[in-house]
């Protein structure tokens, strides 16, 4: 949904302001790489399509795709899930609503099932 176009069509004057920018780190901390390699991580939570995309680029660059295939991935929206779909995770789960409460609820439900 393009809210800017909609508001303009309703005769609103709008001004677009960039409030923040996501910049990819040049490299991940060694602790994270080691945790992935040692299979110390079971799940990842992604809130942003851009962060999900950056993480996928990172694991592909570092040839870590084999190490993450047993991860459960929790996404705040289908848009986020779309950015990580070609990795080969164990499970990709999408929150019912795009908010923290829903993603935590999803995490709790999976944790209680196992």
Long-range contacts (C-beta under 8 A, 24 or more apart in sequence): 22-48, 22-50, 22-51, 22-54, 24-54, 24-57, 25-54, 28-58, 28-62, 33-62, 33-64, 36-64, 36-67, 36-68, 37-64, 37-67, 39-67, 39-70, 41-71, 42-70, 42-71, 42-72, 43-71, 43-72, 43-73, 43-74, 43-107, 44-71, 44-72, 44-73, 44-74, 45-73, 45-74, 45-75, 45-76, 45-103, 45-107, 46-73, 46-74, 46-75, 46-76, 46-80, 46-83, 46-84, 47-76, 47-80, 47-100, 47-103, 48-76, 48-80, 49-79, 49-80, 49-82, 49-83, 52-80, 52-81, 52-83, 52-84, 53-83, 53-84, 55-84, 56-83, 56-84, 56-86, 56-87, 59-87, 72-110, 74-103, 74-106, 74-107, 74-110, 75-103, 76-100, 76-102, 76-103
